Structures are given as structure tokens and as C-alpha cells.
């Protein structure tokens, strides 16, 4: 995803430079940068400077952008110069998010008569929290700013949610600061504001997936709707609309359940390949994305060739 941080380019004349990088096999390669043009001060292979690991990129390189792919939590950012030497951490983070969201959504839907959400606490602290946070840190190591931000943040969400539901902390329990039995309005308002903040954050991430893939976009769209429905459920409870609150809670659980399966879908897309699976699943690129435009151009060229042959 193109950002303003890539706009600052060197404007002074400088001699040609070489940089040395090492591939995973330990071989050194020299990357030649073109001599700057004396008139403009810019090189023919324009260097872009940014404030993240993806700096010093060649704008005119054919493969300067990474393909948008939900299996790598990649919305289509610029490619780092150095080759990645780590495994793909996105499926781990997506799986941690999916399982924890699945269980909480089942509780919100009232599945099997479960009404108390405390079963989520161990998952929220261990898998959805700690493991997803670690996956986010590894996304930072591989240079994926979007993945690092999303996975680390939702890992923090699950840790915070787990702490909130832990009886020992007594945040929502009897005698606690948000005791619903003593002052039900205080607890519902506080939890509603908490969920509203996550709705706003998820909306920001959702906007960054509009040029990626359909399944990646739907993951964040359904999650966004889940946060919105659950926040509105708390607000409805605050004003005494119990029936509306229960309906909104179930709607939030439904959106959360779909979001969980979409996260598993994207995780499988990131894990499966021809070496371990008999089939691959489609990710459906948007027609206006880089891949979509390339596919349309290739289709148009093939159609033109067929007409010329005819």
C-alpha cells in the first residue's frame, strides 16, 4: 500500500553507490545503483526513502510491490530490498485470532447454552493474546508494517479482554470499579467505549485492505461489524433496551463467527502449497488491485491476439 512516507527522495547529486546484501545461502550480492542525472539530481532507478524497513526501494522495478495476499497479512506493500530469511508468521497470528474469536463468538451466540464468557480467558491470555502478539513482532522483523500493527494490536486486545474477565482482577465483578449489579450503567458504558475504540481501529485497517483481496477485506469488514454490534449492545443495555441488546449481541457473535472462519481461510491460504496440499484455495483479487489490473491486461492482450489470428 503506497504511503506518504515513500515520497521523500534525494534531490542532491551524489556518486553512484553500491550496497552489499546477503541471501539466505550466505552469498554476497552487490546491488548497483544508477549514476544520478546531473540535471535533475535523481537516479534512473529512483530511490525512495521511508521510515520503516522497506526504505531504499526501486520505484521502477517490475517487482517493487509485494502481491496482496491475506495468507501473509500483506495488503500489497513495497518489497524490502533484502530477501526475507524468516518463515511466514501470518498464519500463526491468524490462527490464534481465529480460534479465540470463534470461542467468544460462540458464547455471544449462546451456543450450547453457554452464557458466561470466562472460558475465553485462557485462550485470550495465551493463544489469542501472547501467541498473536509474538506473531506480530515477527511480522515487524520481516518488514510487514500492516501485519505487525494488526496482529500485535489484536494480541493486545485479547490480553486486555482476558484481564478484564479474570475474576482475580475483579474489574467487572461484584464490588469492582464497574460492578454491574451496583451501577449497571457504568459498566455497560465503559465496555461500550472500549469496544467502540476497537471498532475505530479496525475501520482504519479495513481501509488499508481495499486494494488487496476479497477474502482479506471481508475478514476486516466482518470483524469491524462485530465490534460495532457488540458496542451497540452495551449501549442498548445502558438505556434499558434488553431485547435490543440481546439481538445486537447475537449479531455481533454472528459477525465474529464469520470473521473467525475468514481468518482461518486466510491462514490456510498462507500455509498450503503444492508440497503439502492437494489443492489451493482462491483469494479473489479485487479488479482494481495490482493483480486484478495485471489479469485484465493479460486477458485483453490474449483476446486481441486471438482476434488478430482470426
KEKE-3310 file (N, C-alpha, C; in steps of 0.2 Angstrom, whole numbers, plus 5000, padded with zeros to 4 digits):
npx = (5004:5004:5011:5013:5026:5035:5038:5048:5062:5080:5087:5099:5115:5124:5138:5138:5132:5135:5128:5129:5121:5116:5111:5099:5107:5120:5127:5135:5129:5131:5122:5119:5118:5111:5120:5117:5107:5113:5106:5094:5096:5091:5092:5091:5085:5074:5077:5068:5065:5060:5052:5053:5057:5057:5064:5074:5070:5067:5058:5055:5056:5050:5045:5043:5033:5025:5014:4997:4991:4981:4985:4998:4996:4997:4994:4999:5011:5027:5041:5054:5072:5081:5081:5068:5072:5065:5052:5035:5025:5012:5001:5001:4998:4985:4978:4978:4971:4959:4954:4952:4943:4932:4928:4924:4914:4905:4900:4894:4884:4876:4878:4875:4870:4879:4883:4891:4906:4919:4927:4934:4945:4958:4962:4962:4972:4983:4984:4976:4981:4996:5003:4998:5003:5017:5018:5015:5026:5036:5031:5035:5048:5050:5047:5034:5023:5010:5005:5012:5007:4993:4992:4999:4992:4979:4983:4986:4973:4966:4973:4970:4957:4956:4961:4952:4941:4945:4943:4951:4956:4944:4937:4925:4917:4908:4908:4918:4926:4918:4905:4892:4880:4879:4880:4874:4874:4886:4896:4892:4893:4906:4912:4906:4912:4925:4924:4920:4932:4940:4932:4934:4948:4949:4942:4951:4961:4954:4952:4964:4964:4958:4963:4968:4964:4948:4945:4953:4949:4936:4938:4942:4931:4920:4924:4925:4911:4907:4913:4906:4893:4893:4897:4886:4877:4880:4878:4864:4860:4863:4854:4842:4836:4834:4830:4834:4848:4851:4848:4858:4869:4869:4870:4883:4890:4887:4894:4907:4909:4909:4920:4930:4931:4935:4947:4954:4953:4961:4973:4975:4977:4989:4997:4996:5003:5009:5017:5012:4998:4984:4976:4974:4967:4957:4960:4954:4957:4954:4947:4952:4965:4983:4986:4973:4972:4983:4979:4968:4974:4982:4972:4965:4976:4977:4965:4965:4976:4970:4959:4967:4973:4962)
npy = (4994:5010:5024:5041:5041:5036:5046:5055:5059:5059:5074:5079:5079:5064:5053:5037:5023:5007:4993:4980:4965:4950:4934:4920:4909:4913:4920:4934:4948:4962:4977:4987:5004:5017:5030:5046:5058:5073:5084:5083:5077:5065:5048:5035:5024:5027:5030:5027:5034:5030:5028:5015:4997:4995:5004:5013:5008:5002:5012:5010:4996:4981:4971:4979:4980:4970:4956:4957:4948:4938:4928:4930:4941:4953:4968:4973:4980:4989:4980:4974:4977:4968:4950:4940:4931:4923:4912:4913:4922:4925:4916:4909:4920:4923:4911:4910:4922:4918:4906:4910:4921:4913:4905:4915:4921:4911:4910:4922:4920:4911:4898:4880:4883:4891:4905:4912:4921:4917:4906:4910:4916:4909:4906:4919:4925:4917:4911:4919:4931:4931:4923:4928:4941:4939:4934:4945:4953:4946:4949:4962:4960:4954:4964:4968:4981:4983:4970:4968:4979:4976:4962:4963:4972:4967:4956:4962:4967:4955:4951:4961:4960:4947:4950:4958:4950:4941:4934:4937:4950:4957:4967:4969:4962:4959:4972:4978:4991:4993:4987:4979:4975:4985:4998:4997:5005:5011:5001:4995:5006:5009:4997:4998:5009:5004:4994:5002:5010:4999:4997:5008:5008:4996:4999:5008:4999:4992:5001:5000:4988:4989:4988:4975:4959:4950:4941:4945:4958:4955:4949:4959:4967:4960:4958:4972:4975:4966:4971:4984:4980:4973:4984:4993:4984:4985:4998:4999:4991:4999:5009:5002:4994:4979:4968:4973:4974:4960:4955:4963:4958:4945:4947:4953:4941:4933:4940:4940:4926:4923:4931:4924:4912:4917:4921:4909:4904:4913:4910:4897:4898:4904:4894:4882:4874:4867:4857:4852:4851:4845:4854:4871:4886:4899:4917:4928:4942:4960:4969:4981:4981:4978:4965:4962:4972:4968:4955:4958:4966:4956:4947:4955:4957:4944:4941:4951:4946:4934:4939:4945:4934:4927)
npz = (5000:4995:5003:5011:5017:5008:4999:5000:4992:4987:4982:4979:4970:4969:4970:4962:4971:4979:4987:4998:5000:5008:5004:5008:5007:5011:5002:4995:4987:4976:4974:4962:4961:4950:4941:4946:4937:4930:4928:4935:4947:4951:4951:4938:4942:4953:4970:4985:5000:5017:5033:5038:5038:5024:5016:5003:4990:4974:4963:4950:4947:4942:4951:4962:4971:4984:4981:4985:4998:5009:5016:5020:5028:5020:5012:5000:5001:4998:4992:5002:5001:5004:5004:5013:5027:5036:5042:5037:5047:5048:5046:5059:5068:5063:5065:5079:5082:5076:5082:5096:5093:5088:5099:5108:5100:5099:5112:5113:5104:5111:5110:5113:5125:5133:5142:5150:5148:5153:5149:5139:5144:5146:5133:5128:5135:5133:5119:5109:5114:5119:5109:5097:5098:5098:5085:5078:5082:5074:5062:5061:5060:5048:5040:5037:5039:5041:5045:5057:5064:5065:5070:5082:5089:5090:5097:5109:5112:5115:5126:5135:5136:5141:5154:5159:5161:5170:5186:5197:5195:5196:5189:5182:5191:5206:5217:5211:5201:5190:5193:5189:5195:5205:5199:5185:5173:5173:5170:5158:5149:5150:5145:5132:5127:5126:5117:5106:5103:5098:5087:5079:5077:5069:5058:5052:5048:5040:5029:5023:5016:5005:4992:4991:4993:4991:5001:5011:5014:5018:5030:5038:5037:5042:5055:5059:5059:5069:5081:5081:5082:5095:5103:5102:5108:5121:5124:5121:5132:5142:5141:5145:5135:5134:5126:5113:5115:5117:5105:5097:5102:5098:5085:5084:5088:5077:5066:5071:5071:5058:5054:5061:5054:5042:5045:5047:5035:5027:5034:5030:5017:5017:5022:5015:5001:4985:4990:5002:5001:4992:4985:4982:4989:4982:4983:4977:4970:4970:4956:4954:4960:4960:4956:4950:4940:4932:4928:4920:4910:4904:4900:4890:4881:4877:4871:4861:4853:4849:4841:4831:4825:4820)
capx = (5000:5008:5010:5017:5032:5039:5038:5054:5068:5086:5087:5106:5119:5129:5141:5135:5134:5134:5126:5130:5116:5117:5105:5099:5113:5126:5131:5135:5127:5131:5116:5122:5113:5112:5123:5112:5107:5116:5101:5088:5099:5088:5094:5086:5081:5073:5077:5063:5067:5055:5054:5052:5062:5056:5067:5079:5067:5067:5051:5053:5057:5044:5043:5044:5027:5023:5007:4992:4989:4979:4989:5004:4993:5000:4989:5002:5016:5033:5045:5061:5077:5084:5076:5066:5075:5061:5046:5029:5022:5005:4996:5001:4994:4978:4975:4977:4965:4953:4951:4949:4937:4927:4925:4920:4908:4900:4897:4889:4878:4873:4879:4875:4868:4884:4882:4897:4912:4926:4930:4939:4951:4964:4963:4963:4979:4989:4984:4975:4985:5003:5005:4997:5007:5023:5017:5015:5033:5039:5029:5039:5055:5050:5046:5027:5021:5002:5004:5014:5002:4986:4992:5001:4986:4974:4985:4985:4966:4964:4976:4966:4950:4957:4962:4945:4936:4949:4939:4955:4956:4938:4936:4918:4914:4904:4912:4924:4925:4912:4901:4885:4874:4878:4879:4874:4875:4894:4899:4890:4895:4914:4913:4904:4918:4931:4923:4920:4938:4942:4929:4938:4955:4948:4940:4957:4964:4949:4953:4970:4963:4953:4967:4971:4960:4941:4944:4957:4944:4930:4940:4941:4924:4916:4927:4923:4904:4907:4915:4901:4887:4894:4897:4879:4873:4882:4874:4857:4859:4864:4847:4837:4833:4837:4829:4838:4855:4852:4849:4864:4875:4869:4873:4890:4893:4887:4899:4913:4910:4911:4927:4935:4932:4939:4954:4956:4953:4967:4979:4976:4980:4996:5001:4995:5006:5009:5021:5008:4991:4982:4973:4975:4961:4957:4959:4950:4960:4949:4948:4957:4971:4988:4985:4967:4974:4988:4975:4964:4978:4984:4966:4964:4981:4976:4959:4967:4979:4965:4956:4972:4974:4956)
capy = (5000:5016:5029:5047:5040:5034:5052:5059:5056:5063:5079:5082:5075:5060:5047:5030:5019:5000:4991:4973:4961:4943:4930:4915:4904:4916:4923:4941:4951:4969:4980:4993:5010:5020:5036:5051:5063:5079:5089:5083:5075:5059:5042:5032:5019:5031:5028:5030:5034:5029:5027:5008:4993:4995:5010:5011:5004:5005:5013:5007:4989:4977:4968:4983:4979:4963:4954:4957:4941:4938:4922:4934:4948:4958:4971:4975:4985:4989:4975:4976:4976:4961:4944:4938:4925:4920:4909:4917:4922:4927:4910:4908:4925:4922:4905:4912:4926:4914:4901:4914:4924:4908:4903:4921:4922:4905:4912:4928:4917:4907:4891:4875:4886:4894:4912:4915:4921:4916:4901:4913:4919:4906:4907:4926:4927:4913:4910:4925:4936:4931:4920:4933:4947:4936:4934:4952:4955:4943:4952:4968:4958:4953:4971:4969:4985:4981:4964:4970:4983:4972:4956:4965:4976:4962:4952:4966:4967:4949:4951:4966:4957:4942:4953:4961:4944:4937:4935:4940:4957:4960:4973:4969:4958:4962:4976:4981:4998:4993:4982:4980:4975:4991:5003:4994:5010:5012:4995:4995:5012:5008:4992:5000:5014:5000:4991:5007:5011:4994:4997:5014:5005:4991:5003:5011:4994:4990:5005:4998:4982:4990:4986:4969:4953:4950:4937:4949:4963:4953:4947:4965:4970:4956:4960:4978:4974:4963:4976:4989:4977:4972:4990:4995:4980:4988:5005:4997:4988:5005:5013:4998:4990:4972:4964:4975:4972:4953:4954:4965:4953:4939:4949:4953:4935:4930:4943:4937:4919:4923:4933:4918:4907:4920:4921:4903:4904:4916:4906:4891:4901:4906:4888:4877:4875:4861:4852:4849:4851:4843:4859:4878:4890:4906:4923:4933:4949:4965:4971:4987:4979:4977:4958:4962:4975:4964:4950:4961:4967:4949:4944:4959:4955:4937:4942:4954:4941:4929:4942:4946:4927:4926)
capz = (5000:4995:5008:5010:5019:5002:4994:5001:4988:4987:4977:4978:4966:4973:4966:4962:4977:4979:4993:4999:5004:5009:5003:5013:5007:5013:4996:4995:4981:4975:4971:4959:4960:4944:4942:4946:4931:4933:4928:4939:4953:4953:4948:4934:4946:4958:4977:4989:5007:5021:5040:5040:5035:5017:5013:4998:4986:4967:4961:4943:4947:4940:4956:4968:4976:4986:4979:4990:5000:5016:5019:5023:5030:5016:5008:4994:5002:4994:4994:5005:4996:5006:5004:5019:5029:5041:5040:5036:5054:5047:5048:5066:5071:5060:5068:5086:5082:5073:5087:5101:5091:5087:5105:5111:5096:5101:5118:5111:5101:5116:5108:5118:5132:5136:5143:5154:5143:5156:5145:5134:5147:5145:5126:5127:5138:5130:5112:5105:5116:5119:5103:5092:5099:5096:5078:5076:5082:5069:5056:5061:5058:5040:5036:5035:5044:5042:5049:5063:5068:5066:5074:5088:5092:5092:5103:5115:5113:5119:5133:5139:5137:5146:5161:5161:5163:5175:5192:5202:5194:5198:5185:5181:5196:5212:5222:5207:5199:5185:5196:5185:5200:5209:5194:5178:5168:5172:5167:5151:5146:5150:5140:5126:5124:5125:5110:5101:5101:5093:5080:5075:5074:5064:5052:5049:5045:5034:5023:5020:5013:4999:4986:4992:4991:4993:5007:5016:5015:5021:5036:5042:5037:5047:5062:5061:5061:5076:5086:5081:5085:5102:5107:5102:5113:5128:5124:5122:5139:5146:5141:5147:5130:5135:5120:5108:5117:5116:5097:5094:5105:5094:5078:5085:5088:5070:5063:5074:5069:5051:5054:5063:5048:5036:5047:5046:5027:5025:5037:5026:5011:5019:5024:5009:4994:4981:4994:5007:5000:4985:4982:4984:4989:4979:4987:4974:4970:4968:4950:4954:4964:4956:4952:4946:4933:4928:4925:4915:4904:4901:4896:4885:4876:4874:4867:4855:4849:4846:4835:4825:4822:4816)
cpx = (5004:5006:5015:5024:5037:5040:5045:5060:5073:5086:5094:5110:5124:5132:5137:5137:5132:5132:5127:5125:5118:5111:5105:5104:5119:5130:5130:5133:5128:5125:5119:5116:5115:5115:5117:5113:5109:5111:5096:5090:5096:5091:5089:5082:5080:5073:5072:5065:5060:5057:5052:5057:5062:5059:5072:5076:5067:5060:5050:5054:5050:5041:5043:5039:5026:5016:5003:4990:4987:4983:4996:5002:4997:4995:4992:5007:5022:5037:5052:5066:5080:5079:5075:5070:5071:5055:5040:5025:5014:5000:4996:4997:4986:4975:4974:4971:4959:4950:4948:4943:4931:4924:4921:4913:4902:4897:4892:4883:4874:4873:4879:4873:4873:4883:4887:4903:4919:4930:4935:4945:4957:4967:4966:4970:4984:4989:4982:4979:4992:5005:5004:5001:5014:5023:5018:5022:5037:5037:5033:5046:5056:5048:5039:5024:5014:5001:5006:5009:4995:4987:4994:4996:4981:4976:4985:4978:4964:4967:4972:4960:4950:4957:4955:4940:4939:4946:4944:4956:4950:4936:4928:4914:4911:4909:4918:4922:4919:4907:4894:4879:4873:4876:4879:4876:4883:4897:4898:4893:4903:4915:4911:4909:4924:4930:4923:4927:4941:4939:4932:4944:4954:4946:4946:4961:4960:4951:4959:4970:4959:4957:4970:4967:4953:4941:4948:4952:4939:4932:4939:4935:4920:4918:4925:4915:4903:4908:4909:4895:4887:4894:4890:4875:4874:4878:4867:4855:4859:4857:4841:4834:4836:4836:4833:4846:4856:4853:4855:4870:4875:4872:4880:4893:4893:4893:4906:4914:4912:4918:4932:4936:4936:4946:4957:4957:4960:4974:4980:4979:4987:5001:5001:4999:5006:5013:5017:5001:4989:4978:4975:4968:4962:4957:4956:4952:4954:4952:4953:4963:4976:4987:4979:4969:4978:4984:4971:4968:4980:4978:4965:4969:4979:4970:4961:4971:4975:4961:4960:4973:4968:4955)
cpy = (5006:5021:5035:5046:5038:5040:5056:5056:5061:5067:5081:5077:5071:5055:5041:5026:5011:4998:4983:4970:4954:4939:4924:4910:4907:4919:4930:4943:4959:4972:4987:4998:5014:5027:5041:5056:5069:5085:5089:5081:5069:5054:5039:5027:5023:5028:5031:5029:5034:5028:5020:5004:4992:5001:5008:5007:5007:5005:5010:5000:4986:4974:4972:4982:4971:4962:4954:4950:4940:4933:4925:4940:4954:4961:4974:4980:4984:4983:4977:4974:4969:4956:4942:4931:4921:4917:4914:4917:4923:4922:4909:4914:4925:4917:4907:4917:4922:4910:4905:4918:4919:4906:4909:4922:4917:4907:4918:4925:4913:4900:4886:4878:4890:4902:4915:4915:4919:4910:4904:4916:4916:4907:4915:4928:4923:4913:4916:4931:4936:4928:4925:4939:4945:4936:4941:4955:4952:4946:4959:4966:4956:4959:4972:4974:4984:4975:4965:4974:4979:4966:4958:4968:4971:4957:4956:4967:4961:4948:4955:4963:4951:4944:4955:4956:4940:4939:4939:4947:4961:4967:4974:4965:4963:4966:4979:4988:4998:4987:4983:4979:4981:4997:5000:4999:5011:5007:4995:5000:5011:5003:4994:5005:5010:4997:4996:5009:5006:4994:5003:5011:5000:4994:5006:5005:4992:4994:5003:4991:4983:4988:4979:4963:4953:4947:4941:4955:4961:4951:4953:4968:4967:4958:4967:4978:4971:4968:4982:4986:4976:4979:4993:4991:4983:4994:5004:4995:4994:5009:5009:4994:4983:4968:4966:4973:4965:4952:4957:4961:4947:4941:4950:4946:4932:4933:4940:4930:4919:4926:4928:4914:4910:4921:4915:4902:4907:4913:4900:4893:4902:4900:4883:4879:4868:4855:4849:4849:4849:4848:4866:4882:4897:4911:4929:4940:4954:4967:4977:4986:4978:4970:4959:4966:4971:4958:4952:4963:4961:4947:4948:4958:4949:4938:4946:4950:4936:4932:4943:4939:4925:4930)
cpz = (5000:5000:5007:5013:5014:4998:4995:4997:4988:4981:4975:4974:4970:4969:4967:4968:4975:4986:4993:5003:5004:5008:5008:5013:5009:5008:4996:4988:4981:4972:4969:4958:4954:4946:4941:4939:4934:4933:4933:4946:4955:4949:4943:4937:4953:4965:4981:4996:5012:5028:5042:5036:5027:5013:5007:4993:4979:4964:4954:4942:4946:4946:4963:4973:4978:4983:4986:4992:5007:5020:5022:5027:5027:5011:5002:4995:4997:4997:4997:5000:4998:5007:5012:5021:5035:5038:5040:5043:5053:5049:5055:5070:5069:5064:5076:5086:5080:5079:5093:5099:5090:5094:5108:5107:5098:5107:5117:5108:5105:5114:5114:5125:5136:5136:5147:5150:5146:5153:5141:5137:5146:5138:5125:5129:5134:5122:5108:5108:5115:5112:5097:5092:5097:5088:5075:5076:5076:5062:5055:5058:5051:5036:5034:5041:5046:5046:5056:5067:5069:5071:5081:5092:5094:5097:5109:5117:5117:5126:5138:5141:5142:5153:5163:5163:5168:5182:5197:5201:5196:5195:5184:5186:5202:5216:5218:5205:5194:5187:5193:5190:5204:5205:5187:5173:5167:5169:5160:5147:5145:5144:5133:5123:5122:5118:5105:5098:5097:5087:5076:5073:5069:5058:5048:5045:5039:5028:5020:5017:5006:4992:4987:4989:4994:5000:5013:5018:5019:5028:5041:5042:5042:5054:5064:5063:5068:5082:5087:5084:5093:5106:5107:5107:5120:5129:5125:5129:5143:5147:5143:5141:5130:5129:5114:5109:5116:5108:5094:5096:5100:5087:5078:5085:5081:5066:5065:5072:5062:5050:5056:5058:5043:5038:5046:5039:5025:5028:5033:5020:5011:5020:5018:5003:4991:4985:4999:5007:4993:4982:4985:4984:4986:4984:4984:4974:4967:4961:4949:4958:4958:4952:4948:4939:4929:4924:4919:4909:4900:4897:4890:4879:4873:4869:4860:4850:4845:4840:4829:4821:4817:4810)
residu = (UNK:UNK:UNK:UNK:UNK:UNK:UNK:UNK:UNK:UNK:UNK:UNK:UNK:UNK:UNK:UNK:UNK:UNK:UNK:UNK:UNK:UNK:UNK:UNK:UNK:UNK:UNK:UNK:UNK:UNK:UNK:UNK:UNK:UNK:UNK:UNK:UNK:UNK:UNK:UNK:UNK:UNK:UNK:UNK:UNK:UNK:UNK:UNK:UNK:UNK:UNK:UNK:UNK:UNK:UNK:UNK:UNK:UNK:UNK:UNK:UNK:UNK:UNK:UNK:UNK:UNK:UNK:UNK:UNK:UNK:UNK:UNK:UNK:UNK:UNK:UNK:UNK:UNK:UNK:UNK:UNK:UNK:UNK:UNK:UNK:UNK:UNK:UNK:UNK:UNK:UNK:UNK:UNK:UNK:UNK:UNK:UNK:UNK:UNK:UNK:UNK:UNK:UNK:UNK:UNK:UNK:UNK:UNK:UNK:UNK:UNK:UNK:UNK:UNK:UNK:UNK:UNK:UNK:UNK:UNK:UNK:UNK:UNK:UNK:UNK:UNK:UNK:UNK:UNK:UNK:UNK:UNK:UNK:UNK:UNK:UNK:UNK:UNK:UNK:UNK:UNK:UNK:UNK:UNK:UNK:UNK:UNK:UNK:UNK:UNK:UNK:UNK:UNK:UNK:UNK:UNK:UNK:UNK:UNK:UNK:UNK:UNK:UNK:UNK:UNK:UNK:UNK:UNK:UNK:UNK:UNK:UNK:UNK:UNK:UNK:UNK:UNK:UNK:UNK:UNK:UNK:UNK:UNK:UNK:UNK:UNK:UNK:UNK:UNK:UNK:UNK:UNK:UNK:UNK:UNK:UNK:UNK:UNK:UNK:UNK:UNK:UNK:UNK:UNK:UNK:UNK:UNK:UNK:UNK:UNK:UNK:UNK:UNK:UNK:UNK:UNK:UNK:UNK:UNK:UNK:UNK:UNK:UNK:UNK:UNK:UNK:UNK:UNK:UNK:UNK:UNK:UNK:UNK:UNK:UNK:UNK:UNK:UNK:UNK:UNK:UNK:UNK:UNK:UNK:UNK:UNK:UNK:UNK:UNK:UNK:UNK:UNK:UNK:UNK:UNK:UNK:UNK:UNK:UNK:UNK:UNK:UNK:UNK:UNK:UNK:UNK:UNK:UNK:UNK:UNK:UNK:UNK:UNK:UNK:UNK:UNK:UNK:UNK:UNK:UNK:UNK:UNK:UNK:UNK:UNK:UNK:UNK:UNK:UNK:UNK:UNK:UNK:UNK:UNK:UNK:UNK:UNK:UNK:UNK:UNK:UNK:UNK:UNK:UNK:UNK:UNK:UNK:UNK:UNK:UNK)
# end
